[in-house]
Amino acid sequence: MRICIYGPGAIGGHLAGRLAKGGAEVSVVARGAQLAAIQERGLTVRTADGTIECRPRAAADPAELGPQDAVVVCTKVPALPAVARAIAPLLGPETPVAFVTNGIPWWYFASHGGAEEGQRVPEVDPGDVVWNAVGPARAIGGVVYSACSVPEPGVIEVTSKSSKLILGEPDGSRSARAGALAGAFKAGGIACSVSEDIRTDVWAKLLNNLSNGPICVLTRRNMRDTFRDGAIREAAVQVVREGLAIAAAMGRPVGGAAEERINLSADIPHKPSILQDLEAGRPMEVDALFQVPLRLARERGVPAPMLELVVAMAAQAAAAAGLYRREE
């Protein structure tokens, strides 16, 4: 398969390496130092099961790469409108686009059913740029569990002992295209499944983001160091309880006790991606990760006072750093 990773940062770089290891014909759309490093030296992915060295074709302009069998978008959410405006040269008539991104995705209410069918998520896709340029018919949802960082350009460090990728069609079907893409990832040694309920998977991952993201932005420390403090740990547990209630109100109940979820994070010396963005001076995904879930909670009358508090403070920190501006 010809597969393009759009945005080979920490997660995208890991996935590109896995695809290359499995024998896919991999290309990447990158920019800046990451692009220069991949073009000059290739991509190095250090994982618990060994180091992957590969040389994907790399370009800043998608037109240099041409139509693909599949595209996997791994950029930060604030970059999605720019991606949508540039992605056309990668798309053949049947090319699916998997969005392995954080938070509530732009396609969330496509093939959703009920009164909310077709609703947009303007915080994530202002002006419907992605909806119109890519369209829900091409979209495949993606949820990834993998602790990754970019210690230097062209090098990906995967600190989690195991990683998992979940793909899913918005309509819940087990499509041939999702199965083929999952097979390409599995061939590279990463666990990858096709879900019939990708929205519940989105919420399950989002609970982790809600519990550790805003709090670690405030502490500026990794999860293990942050959650050693009992008061902070209890606040995170309360955030998860509120997140579970929001997910249930959305018709997507997620199992697991709040305490268990925090316990899983408490021993991991990893900085959440949004803290990595703050430290690197990159635009922060405050809306997709935090503000959209809070809006959905308010619309459904679900109280979330602890989440409201930590998100308000994290948003202030992001704004003070010049990395976030909320549209009123």
C-alpha positions, -999 to 999 in steps of 0.1 A, spaced: 0 0 0 10 36 -7 4 53 26 12 89 35 16 101 70 7 138 71 26 152 101 54 128 112 59 142 147 60 121 178 29 99 170 31 103 132 67 94 131 61 63 152 33 52 129 54 59 98 82 37 111 57 9 119 43 11 84 78 10 68 87 -19 90 57 -38 77 65 -32 41 42 -4 31 54 23 7 55 52 31 58 89 24 55 118 48 44 154 46 66 174 70 81 207 75 110 225 91 138 207 109 118 174 109 115 175 71 152 183 67 163 155 90 141 129 73 153 139 39 189 139 49 192 109 73 158 91 72 136 84 102 148 66 134 121 52 157 133 38 191 108 14 206 107 -12 233 110 -40 207 139 -25 188 150 5 167 134 10 133 154 28 106 136 38 75 138 64 47 103 74 37 99 98 9 95 132 25 81 165 11 66 197 23 43 199 -7 18 170 -10 19 175 -48 54 160 -48 40 127 -35 9 122 -56 -22 101 -49 -21 75 -21 -40 44 -12 -45 59 22 -35 90 41 -31 92 79 -33 126 94 -13 130 126 -10 167 129 -21 188 159 -57 198 156 -50 235 151 -32 226 119 -62 207 104 -76 236 83 -42 241 67 -39 203 61 -73 203 44 -64 231 21 -33 212 9 -43 176 10 -60 173 -25 -29 160 -44 -28 130 -21 -63 119 -28 -74 95 -55 -111 89 -61 -113 63 -33 -85 73 -9 -95 72 27 -81 96 52 -76 84 88 -74 111 114 -53 100 143 -58 132 163 -66 142 198 -99 151 214 -133 154 199 -128 150 161 -143 172 134 -163 142 120 -178 132 153 -215 138 143 -212 124 108 -231 91 105 -241 98 141 -278 94 138 -306 111 157 -311 148 161 -274 156 161 -267 140 128 -244 161 107 -237 187 133 -203 204 131 -176 210 157 -166 246 149 -139 248 176 -120 220 157 -131 228 121 -138 265 119 -157 273 87 -161 236 79 -128 237 60 -120 200 67 -156 189 63 -158 204 28 -122 196 16 -120 160 28 -155 151 37 -170 125 61 -172 99 34 -134 96 33 -129 99 70 -117 70 93 -114 77 130 -82 69 149 -73 66 185 -37 59 196 -22 49 229 16 55 226 39 76 247 62 93 222 85 122 219 109 138 194 142 142 213 159 155 181 147 160 145 143 128 127 143 107 159 112 93 176 115 80 212 86 56 222 87 52 259 56 31 264 63 -7 266 34 -14 242 14 8 219 -21 4 204 -39 20 175 -77 18 170 -93 26 137 -130 29 131 -155 41 105 -179 68 117 -209 47 106 -196 17 126 -190 -6 96 -161 -30 94 -150 -17 60 -124 -33 37 -105 0 37 -102 2 75 -92 -35 76 -65 -30 50 -50 0 68 -51 -19 101 -33 -48 85 -6 -25 73 0 -13 108 -1 -48 123 25 -59 98 48 -33 114 44 -47 149 19 -23 164 -14 -36 178 -42 -23 156 -79 -31 156 -110 -19 138 -137 -7 161 -175 -8 155 -179 21 180 -150 45 174 -168 73 193 -167 53 226 -130 47 219 -126 85 214 -141 91 248 -121 64 265 -88 81 253 -102 116 260 -107 107 297 -69 102 299 -63 136 282 -88 153 305 -73 139 337 -36 145 330 -34 172 303 -46 204 320 -32 195 353 3 187 339 2 220 320 -2 237 353 25 217 372 48 216 342 58 181 353 53 146 340 25 124 352 44 104 377 58 135 395 25 153 393 3 126 407 27 119 437 8 148 453 -23 134 470 -44 166 466 -36 168 429 -43 131 425 -77 135 440 -85 164 418 -76 142 388 -99 115 400 -127 140 402 -120 152 367 -123 116 354 -156 111 373 -169 142 355 -156 130 322 -173 96 327 -206 115 333 -201 136 301 -194 105 280 -224 87 294 -246 117 286 -233 115 251 -245 80 249 -210 66 251 -206 50 285 -170 41 292 -161 14 318 -135 16 345 -133 33 378 -118 68 380 -93 58 406 -81 29 383 -75 53 354 -54 76 375 -34 47 390 -25 37 354 -11 72 347 6 77 381 36 55 374 44 68 339 72 94 337 57 108 305 47 144 297 13 147 280 15 159 245 -1 192 253 26 199 279 52 190 252 35 215 230 37 242 256 74 236 263 81 235 225 61 267 218 36 249 195 -1 258 193 -19 239 220 -50 217 215 -70 233 242 -103 233 222 -104 198 209 -92 183 242 -109 204 268 -133 231 256 -154 210 233 -161 183 260 -170 211 284 -194 226 258 -210 193 253 -214 189 291 -230 223 295 -254 216 266 -265 184 284 -267 198 319 -238 177 332 -220 195 360 -182 194 357 -168 220 382 -134 205 387 -129 201 349 -141 237 344 -116 249 369 -85 231 357 -93 238 320 -98 275 328 -64 277 344 -47 256 317 -63 278 290 -50 309 308 -15 294 308 -17 285 271 -29 320 263 -2 336 284 24 317 264 8 329 231 -1 294 221 -39 296 224 -66 321 217 -102 312 223 -127 326 198 -156 342 217 
